[in-house]
Amino acid sequence: METRNAMSEVCFENVTRRFETGSGSYEALEPITLRIPKGDFVAIVGPSGCGKTTLLRMAAGLDFPTTGGVIVGNKEVAGPGSDRAVVFQQFALLPWKTVSENIGFGLKCRGVAAAKRAEMVARYIAIMGLSGHEQSYPHQLSGGMQQRVAIARSLILEPNLLLMDEPFGALDAQTRIEMQEELLRVTASDRRTVLFITHSVEEAVYLADRVIVMAGRPGRIRETIEVRDIRKAEAWDSKTVEDVMEMDSFVRLRTQVWRLLRESGSAAPRDGVRARHLSIAS
């Protein structure tokens, strides 16, 4: 296994993607060059069909550029690898396995010894707040708890790069906020390079060091919004989601991203609970 806390830089170098259909072909991505430094948490927002998920799938090795290349950790991506882990919107847990078995499944496939596997599973159960549910099956858990298991299953593999495609999109508003706070806590204590895809402007600004705003079609990078310095200066990580979203700095950044999306001819949907905060702060 990779050394824990190793991190990978991600580079998209003049990447394009063209898809063939029954009626012809279309260009999903125009040439995109993007660098994600080691340890950065980068969120990508943009309209449906702009290529957000295509970029993530290329980094995961599940799709490939028509031209250009994707480099992860100084190696060109040629397929899935143990240095990367993906968390999708759908939890995709094994229904016949317990929480502990689901979390440790990847380690078992790698041949990690049972004693070491049990030690690591116990650690990530504690990290993700799953204590007491070790022997539960997925159908006995709430959606939020199932997503905690899915995230723990990815983190336990100690990937250098964590790829998350709308991981909280299927959750209710309250659980989604709780999971956002949990993700910030976990990534702060167990730093990883993270590429996070979302349709929620508020989620992107709250979670990310940088927000990449995309436009389509074809997909292209409209602008990059820096968030990290403001987060550190105003200690966002020590505050609740509700408090952060009522801060002037958050509202300014959220409005900046929102306007870019509107100018690109799209508007990202707002979450129910978040919309209430925004109406107060605007």
ZAVOLUM-872447 format. One record per residue (C-alpha): x, y, z; residue in three letters; residue number from 1. Coordinates in Angstrom, 1 decimal, decimal comma. Example, Ala and Ser with C-alpha at 12.3 -4.5 7.8 and 13.67 -1.06 7.14 Angstrom:
2
[nufi [12,3; -4,5; 7,8]; Ala; 1]
[nufi [13,7; -1,1; 7,1]; Ser; 2]
// end
This chain:
282
[nufi [0,0; 0,0; 0,0]; Met; 1]
[nufi [1,0; 3,6; -0,5]; Glu; 2]
[nufi [2,5; 5,5; 2,5]; Thr; 3]
[nufi [-0,3; 7,1; 4,5]; Arg; 4]
[nufi [-0,7; 10,8; 3,9]; Asn; 5]
[nufi [0,9; 10,6; 0,5]; Ala; 6]
[nufi [-0,8; 13,0; -1,9]; Met; 7]
[nufi [-0,9; 13,3; -5,7]; Ser; 8]
[nufi [-0,8; 16,3; -7,9]; Glu; 9]
[nufi [-3,3; 16,1; -10,8]; Val; 10]
[nufi [-2,7; 17,7; -14,2]; Cys; 11]
[nufi [-5,0; 17,8; -17,2]; Phe; 12]
[nufi [-2,9; 18,8; -20,2]; Glu; 13]
[nufi [-4,8; 20,1; -23,2]; Asn; 14]
[nufi [-7,5; 17,5; -22,6]; Val; 15]
[nufi [-10,4; 17,2; -25,1]; Thr; 16]
[nufi [-13,2; 14,7; -25,3]; Arg; 17]
[nufi [-15,3; 13,9; -28,3]; Arg; 18]
[nufi [-18,2; 11,4; -28,1]; Phe; 19]
[nufi [-19,7; 9,5; -31,0]; Glu; 20]
[nufi [-23,4; 9,1; -31,2]; Thr; 21]
[nufi [-25,9; 7,5; -33,6]; Gly; 22]
[nufi [-26,4; 10,9; -35,3]; Ser; 23]
[nufi [-22,8; 11,9; -35,4]; Gly; 24]
[nufi [-20,2; 13,2; -32,9]; Ser; 25]
[nufi [-20,0; 16,1; -30,5]; Tyr; 26]
[nufi [-17,2; 17,8; -28,6]; Glu; 27]
[nufi [-17,9; 17,5; -24,9]; Ala; 28]
[nufi [-14,7; 19,2; -23,8]; Leu; 29]
[nufi [-12,6; 21,8; -25,6]; Glu; 30]
[nufi [-8,9; 21,8; -24,7]; Pro; 31]
[nufi [-8,6; 22,1; -20,9]; Ile; 32]
[nufi [-5,4; 22,5; -19,0]; Thr; 33]
[nufi [-5,8; 22,4; -15,2]; Leu; 34]
[nufi [-3,3; 21,7; -12,3]; Arg; 35]
[nufi [-4,5; 20,6; -8,9]; Ile; 36]
[nufi [-1,5; 20,8; -6,4]; Pro; 37]
[nufi [-0,9; 18,1; -3,8]; Lys; 38]
[nufi [-3,3; 18,4; -0,9]; Gly; 39]
[nufi [-5,7; 20,8; -2,5]; Asp; 40]
[nufi [-9,5; 20,4; -2,2]; Phe; 41]
[nufi [-10,9; 21,5; -5,6]; Val; 42]
[nufi [-14,6; 21,7; -6,4]; Ala; 43]
[nufi [-15,9; 21,9; -9,9]; Ile; 44]
[nufi [-19,3; 23,5; -10,6]; Val; 45]
[nufi [-21,1; 24,0; -13,9]; Gly; 46]
[nufi [-24,2; 23,2; -15,9]; Pro; 47]
[nufi [-25,3; 19,6; -16,7]; Ser; 48]
[nufi [-23,3; 18,4; -19,7]; Gly; 49]
[nufi [-20,4; 20,7; -19,3]; Cys; 50]
[nufi [-17,9; 17,8; -18,7]; Gly; 51]
[nufi [-17,5; 17,9; -14,9]; Lys; 52]
[nufi [-18,0; 14,2; -14,4]; Thr; 53]
[nufi [-16,0; 13,4; -17,6]; Thr; 54]
[nufi [-13,0; 15,2; -16,1]; Leu; 55]
[nufi [-13,3; 13,2; -12,8]; Leu; 56]
[nufi [-13,7; 9,9; -14,7]; Arg; 57]
[nufi [-10,5; 10,7; -16,7]; Met; 58]
[nufi [-8,6; 11,2; -13,4]; Ala; 59]
[nufi [-10,1; 7,9; -12,1]; Ala; 60]
[nufi [-9,0; 6,1; -15,3]; Gly; 61]
[nufi [-12,7; 5,2; -16,1]; Leu; 62]
[nufi [-12,6; 7,4; -19,3]; Asp; 63]
[nufi [-9,9; 8,7; -21,5]; Phe; 64]
[nufi [-9,3; 12,0; -23,4]; Pro; 65]
[nufi [-9,6; 12,1; -27,2]; Thr; 66]
[nufi [-6,5; 14,3; -27,2]; Thr; 67]
[nufi [-4,2; 15,4; -24,4]; Gly; 68]
[nufi [-3,3; 13,6; -21,3]; Gly; 69]
[nufi [-4,1; 13,3; -17,6]; Val; 70]
[nufi [-1,2; 13,0; -15,1]; Ile; 71]
[nufi [-1,7; 11,8; -11,5]; Val; 72]
[nufi [1,3; 11,6; -9,3]; Gly; 73]
[nufi [3,7; 12,1; -12,2]; Asn; 74]
[nufi [2,2; 9,1; -14,1]; Lys; 75]
[nufi [-0,1; 9,3; -17,1]; Glu; 76]
[nufi [-3,5; 7,7; -16,2]; Val; 77]
[nufi [-3,9; 4,5; -18,2]; Ala; 78]
[nufi [-6,7; 3,0; -16,0]; Gly; 79]
[nufi [-7,9; 2,7; -12,4]; Pro; 80]
[nufi [-5,2; 2,5; -9,8]; Gly; 81]
[nufi [-4,8; 1,9; -6,1]; Ser; 82]
[nufi [-3,6; 5,5; -5,7]; Asp; 83]
[nufi [-7,1; 6,8; -6,4]; Arg; 84]
[nufi [-10,5; 6,2; -4,9]; Ala; 85]
[nufi [-13,9; 7,3; -6,1]; Val; 86]
[nufi [-17,1; 8,1; -4,1]; Val; 87]
[nufi [-20,2; 8,3; -6,3]; Phe; 88]
[nufi [-23,7; 9,7; -5,5]; Gln; 89]
[nufi [-25,0; 6,2; -5,2]; Gln; 90]
[nufi [-23,5; 4,4; -2,2]; Phe; 91]
[nufi [-23,0; 1,0; -4,0]; Ala; 92]
[nufi [-22,5; -0,9; -0,8]; Leu; 93]
[nufi [-22,5; -4,7; -0,8]; Leu; 94]
[nufi [-26,0; -5,4; 0,8]; Pro; 95]
[nufi [-25,0; -8,8; 2,1]; Trp; 96]
[nufi [-22,0; -7,5; 4,0]; Lys; 97]
[nufi [-21,9; -5,6; 7,3]; Thr; 98]
[nufi [-20,5; -2,1; 7,8]; Val; 99]
[nufi [-17,2; -3,5; 8,9]; Ser; 100]
[nufi [-17,0; -6,0; 6,0]; Glu; 101]
[nufi [-18,0; -3,3; 3,5]; Asn; 102]
[nufi [-15,3; -0,9; 4,8]; Ile; 103]
[nufi [-12,6; -3,6; 4,8]; Gly; 104]
[nufi [-13,5; -5,2; 1,5]; Phe; 105]
[nufi [-10,9; -3,4; -0,5]; Gly; 106]
[nufi [-8,2; -4,3; 2,0]; Leu; 107]
[nufi [-9,2; -7,9; 1,8]; Lys; 108]
[nufi [-9,0; -7,9; -2,0]; Cys; 109]
[nufi [-5,5; -6,5; -1,6]; Arg; 110]
[nufi [-4,5; -9,4; 0,7]; Gly; 111]
[nufi [-4,1; -7,3; 3,8]; Val; 112]
[nufi [-3,8; -9,6; 6,9]; Ala; 113]
[nufi [-7,0; -10,0; 8,9]; Ala; 114]
[nufi [-5,5; -8,5; 12,1]; Ala; 115]
[nufi [-4,2; -5,4; 10,3]; Lys; 116]
[nufi [-7,5; -5,1; 8,4]; Arg; 117]
[nufi [-9,5; -5,2; 11,6]; Ala; 118]
[nufi [-7,2; -2,5; 13,1]; Glu; 119]
[nufi [-7,7; -0,2; 10,1]; Met; 120]
[nufi [-11,4; -0,8; 9,9]; Val; 121]
[nufi [-11,8; 0,1; 13,6]; Ala; 122]
[nufi [-9,9; 3,3; 13,0]; Arg; 123]
[nufi [-12,1; 4,4; 10,1]; Tyr; 124]
[nufi [-15,3; 3,4; 11,9]; Ile; 125]
[nufi [-14,3; 5,8; 14,7]; Ala; 126]
[nufi [-13,2; 8,5; 12,2]; Ile; 127]
[nufi [-16,5; 8,4; 10,4]; Met; 128]
[nufi [-18,7; 8,3; 13,5]; Gly; 129]
[nufi [-19,9; 4,7; 12,8]; Leu; 130]
[nufi [-19,2; 3,2; 16,2]; Ser; 131]
[nufi [-22,0; 0,9; 17,3]; Gly; 132]
[nufi [-22,9; 0,1; 13,7]; His; 133]
[nufi [-20,1; -2,3; 12,9]; Glu; 134]
[nufi [-22,4; -5,3; 12,5]; Gln; 135]
[nufi [-25,3; -3,5; 10,8]; Ser; 136]
[nufi [-26,2; -4,1; 7,2]; Tyr; 137]
[nufi [-26,7; -1,3; 4,7]; Pro; 138]
[nufi [-30,5; -1,6; 4,7]; His; 139]
[nufi [-30,5; -1,0; 8,4]; Gln; 140]
[nufi [-28,7; 2,4; 8,0]; Leu; 141]
[nufi [-29,9; 5,9; 7,0]; Ser; 142]
[nufi [-28,7; 7,4; 3,7]; Gly; 143]
[nufi [-26,2; 9,6; 5,6]; Gly; 144]
[nufi [-24,8; 6,6; 7,4]; Met; 145]
[nufi [-24,5; 4,6; 4,2]; Gln; 146]
[nufi [-22,6; 7,4; 2,6]; Gln; 147]
[nufi [-20,3; 7,5; 5,7]; Arg; 148]
[nufi [-19,6; 3,8; 5,0]; Val; 149]
[nufi [-18,9; 4,5; 1,4]; Ala; 150]
[nufi [-16,4; 7,3; 2,2]; Ile; 151]
[nufi [-14,7; 5,2; 4,9]; Ala; 152]
[nufi [-14,4; 2,4; 2,3]; Arg; 153]
[nufi [-12,5; 4,8; 0,0]; Ser; 154]
[nufi [-10,4; 6,5; 2,7]; Leu; 155]
[nufi [-9,2; 3,2; 4,2]; Ile; 156]
[nufi [-7,4; 2,4; 1,0]; Leu; 157]
[nufi [-5,3; 5,5; 1,8]; Glu; 158]
[nufi [-5,6; 6,9; -1,7]; Pro; 159]
[nufi [-3,4; 9,8; -2,8]; Asn; 160]
[nufi [-6,3; 11,3; -4,7]; Leu; 161]
[nufi [-10,0; 11,2; -3,6]; Leu; 162]
[nufi [-12,5; 11,7; -6,4]; Leu; 163]
[nufi [-16,1; 12,6; -5,3]; Met; 164]
[nufi [-18,9; 12,9; -7,8]; Asp; 165]
[nufi [-22,0; 14,5; -6,3]; Glu; 166]
[nufi [-21,5; 12,4; -3,1]; Pro; 167]
[nufi [-24,2; 14,1; -1,1]; Phe; 168]
[nufi [-26,7; 14,7; -4,0]; Gly; 169]
[nufi [-29,0; 11,9; -2,8]; Ala; 170]
[nufi [-29,2; 13,1; 0,8]; Leu; 171]
[nufi [-31,8; 15,3; 2,4]; Asp; 172]
[nufi [-30,8; 18,8; 3,2]; Ala; 173]
[nufi [-30,0; 18,4; 6,9]; Gln; 174]
[nufi [-28,0; 15,2; 6,4]; Thr; 175]
[nufi [-26,1; 16,8; 3,5]; Arg; 176]
[nufi [-25,0; 19,6; 5,8]; Ile; 177]
[nufi [-23,9; 17,2; 8,4]; Glu; 178]
[nufi [-21,9; 15,2; 5,8]; Met; 179]
[nufi [-20,2; 18,4; 4,5]; Gln; 180]
[nufi [-19,0; 19,2; 8,1]; Glu; 181]
[nufi [-17,9; 15,6; 8,5]; Glu; 182]
[nufi [-15,9; 15,7; 5,2]; Leu; 183]
[nufi [-14,1; 18,9; 6,2]; Leu; 184]
[nufi [-13,2; 17,4; 9,6]; Arg; 185]
[nufi [-11,9; 14,2; 8,0]; Val; 186]
[nufi [-9,9; 15,8; 5,3]; Thr; 187]
[nufi [-8,4; 18,3; 7,7]; Ala; 188]
[nufi [-7,1; 15,4; 9,9]; Ser; 189]
[nufi [-6,2; 13,0; 7,1]; Asp; 190]
[nufi [-5,2; 15,3; 4,3]; Arg; 191]
[nufi [-5,8; 14,2; 0,7]; Arg; 192]
[nufi [-5,9; 15,8; -2,7]; Thr; 193]
[nufi [-9,6; 16,0; -3,4]; Val; 194]
[nufi [-11,5; 16,6; -6,7]; Leu; 195]
[nufi [-15,2; 17,2; -5,8]; Phe; 196]
[nufi [-18,0; 17,5; -8,4]; Ile; 197]
[nufi [-21,2; 19,3; -7,3]; Thr; 198]
[nufi [-24,2; 21,2; -8,7]; His; 199]
[nufi [-24,4; 23,2; -5,5]; Ser; 200]
[nufi [-22,6; 26,6; -5,5]; Val; 201]
[nufi [-23,0; 26,8; -1,7]; Glu; 202]
[nufi [-21,5; 23,4; -1,2]; Glu; 203]
[nufi [-18,5; 24,1; -3,4]; Ala; 204]
[nufi [-17,7; 27,4; -1,7]; Val; 205]
[nufi [-18,1; 25,9; 1,8]; Tyr; 206]
[nufi [-15,9; 22,9; 1,1]; Leu; 207]
[nufi [-13,2; 23,8; -1,4]; Ala; 208]
[nufi [-9,9; 25,6; -1,4]; Asp; 209]
[nufi [-10,6; 26,5; -5,0]; Arg; 210]
[nufi [-13,8; 26,5; -7,0]; Val; 211]
[nufi [-13,5; 25,8; -10,8]; Ile; 212]
[nufi [-16,5; 27,3; -12,7]; Val; 213]
[nufi [-17,1; 25,5; -16,0]; Met; 214]
[nufi [-19,3; 26,5; -18,9]; Ala; 215]
[nufi [-20,6; 24,5; -21,9]; Gly; 216]
[nufi [-21,0; 23,3; -24,5]; Arg; 217]
[nufi [-18,3; 22,3; -25,3]; Pro; 218]
[nufi [-17,1; 22,2; -21,7]; Gly; 219]
[nufi [-14,5; 24,7; -20,7]; Arg; 220]
[nufi [-13,1; 26,4; -17,6]; Ile; 221]
[nufi [-14,7; 29,8; -17,2]; Arg; 222]
[nufi [-12,9; 31,0; -14,1]; Glu; 223]
[nufi [-11,1; 29,8; -10,9]; Thr; 224]
[nufi [-12,2; 31,2; -7,5]; Ile; 225]
[nufi [-9,8; 31,1; -4,7]; Glu; 226]
[nufi [-11,4; 30,4; -1,3]; Val; 227]
[nufi [-8,6; 29,0; 1,0]; Arg; 228]
[nufi [-7,1; 32,3; 2,1]; Asp; 229]
[nufi [-10,4; 33,7; 3,1]; Ile; 230]
[nufi [-11,4; 30,5; 4,9]; Arg; 231]
[nufi [-8,1; 30,6; 6,9]; Lys; 232]
[nufi [-8,3; 34,3; 7,7]; Ala; 233]
[nufi [-11,9; 34,1; 9,0]; Glu; 234]
[nufi [-11,6; 30,6; 10,6]; Ala; 235]
[nufi [-14,5; 29,0; 8,7]; Trp; 236]
[nufi [-13,5; 25,6; 9,8]; Asp; 237]
[nufi [-14,1; 26,4; 13,4]; Ser; 238]
[nufi [-17,7; 27,6; 12,7]; Lys; 239]
[nufi [-20,9; 25,8; 11,8]; Thr; 240]
[nufi [-22,2; 25,7; 8,2]; Val; 241]
[nufi [-25,0; 28,1; 9,2]; Glu; 242]
[nufi [-22,6; 30,6; 10,7]; Asp; 243]
[nufi [-20,3; 30,5; 7,7]; Val; 244]
[nufi [-23,1; 30,9; 5,2]; Met; 245]
[nufi [-24,2; 34,1; 6,9]; Glu; 246]
[nufi [-20,8; 35,7; 6,7]; Met; 247]
[nufi [-20,2; 38,5; 4,2]; Asp; 248]
[nufi [-17,2; 36,8; 2,8]; Ser; 249]
[nufi [-19,1; 33,6; 2,0]; Phe; 250]
[nufi [-22,0; 35,5; 0,5]; Val; 251]
[nufi [-19,6; 37,5; -1,8]; Arg; 252]
[nufi [-17,9; 34,3; -3,0]; Leu; 253]
[nufi [-21,2; 32,5; -3,5]; Arg; 254]
[nufi [-22,5; 35,5; -5,5]; Thr; 255]
[nufi [-19,4; 35,7; -7,6]; Gln; 256]
[nufi [-19,7; 32,0; -8,6]; Val; 257]
[nufi [-23,4; 32,3; -9,1]; Trp; 258]
[nufi [-23,0; 35,3; -11,5]; Arg; 259]
[nufi [-20,4; 33,4; -13,5]; Leu; 260]
[nufi [-22,8; 30,5; -13,9]; Leu; 261]
[nufi [-25,6; 32,8; -14,9]; Arg; 262]
[nufi [-23,4; 34,6; -17,5]; Glu; 263]
[nufi [-22,6; 31,2; -18,9]; Ser; 264]
[nufi [-26,3; 30,5; -19,4]; Gly; 265]
[nufi [-26,8; 28,2; -16,5]; Ser; 266]
[nufi [-27,9; 28,3; -12,9]; Ala; 267]
[nufi [-27,1; 25,7; -10,3]; Ala; 268]
[nufi [-30,0; 24,5; -8,1]; Pro; 269]
[nufi [-30,0; 25,7; -4,5]; Arg; 270]
[nufi [-30,6; 23,3; -1,6]; Asp; 271]
[nufi [-33,7; 23,9; 0,5]; Gly; 272]
[nufi [-32,1; 24,7; 3,8]; Val; 273]
[nufi [-29,3; 26,7; 2,1]; Arg; 274]
[nufi [-31,8; 28,8; 0,2]; Ala; 275]
[nufi [-33,2; 30,1; 3,5]; Arg; 276]
[nufi [-29,8; 31,2; 4,7]; His; 277]
[nufi [-29,1; 32,9; 1,4]; Leu; 278]
[nufi [-32,3; 34,8; 1,5]; Ser; 279]
[nufi [-31,3; 36,2; 4,9]; Ile; 280]
[nufi [-27,8; 37,0; 3,9]; Ala; 281]
[nufi [-28,5; 38,5; 0,5]; Ser; 282]
// end
